[in-house]
Amino acid sequence: MTGCVDQLVVREWLFGQAPEGLQKDEIHVWHVLTSLKPDQMDKLAASLSSDELGRAERFRFAKDRARYVIGRGVLRALLADYLGATAKDVRFRYSEKGKPELMPAPGRPGIQFNLAHSGDLVVYGFVKERRVGIDVEEVRFDFRTDEIAERFFSDAEREALRKLPESQRHAGFFRCWTRKEAYLKATGDGLSMPLCDFDVSLAADQPARLLATRPAASEAAKWQMQNLDFGPQYAAALIVESR
């Protein structure tokens, strides 16, 4: 990853699998498909809080409920293993804009995390003592990427997208979108930060980078970004504060 010696570890989560300890110079990424067995789903659901179960029940479609239960249940399982606790005992608090984080506790490791889901895939990022953001998007062809780019991308990003060969623009759009979303999620600002206030790389032959931030130009150098490969069906990106 750019500008540091962090080790990026990417693994598929398997039911009952415990992660190895998270070191300060490591970034752990986990991914899981939303196709678990009914008994596995029941075990994950049993670890959720009453608030989480209530939110799951509010989803209209069974597929969305299952994706939420897996997303939060696996998150609890991973955090429990990192903390040496039980999944049911993991407690969260939320920022003003709704970003979840671990409830502080004496002697507890300062683990930061983020998760995202799209299609049949859920992804997670974990680091110690630093903000992290992750995003994944199923590469779809049923909406107008040009119009979205014109509305939300920065001037530099729109120009970079136009310079790509036409056959590469669709993939370039998704690289740009996931990298921008990952940064917004890492900062915790969400869409309260205008998407045009910062630039990311998007060409296939360029490393993933946060290129510029406005109005605080020095902010861009404080972050490291990484493209994540989960196959051609998905675009994904991770961003972490530099150590």
Secondary structure by P-SEA (a helix, b strand, c coil): ccccbbbbbbbbbccccccccccccbbbbbbbcccccaaaaaaaaaaccaaaaaaaaacccaaaaaaaaaaaaaaaaaaaaaaccccccbbbbbccccccccccccccccccccccccccbbbbbbbccbbbbbbbbcccccccaaaaaaccccaaaaaaaaaccccaaaaaaaaaaaaaaaaaaaacccccccccccccccccccccccccccccccccccbbbbbbbcccccccccccccc
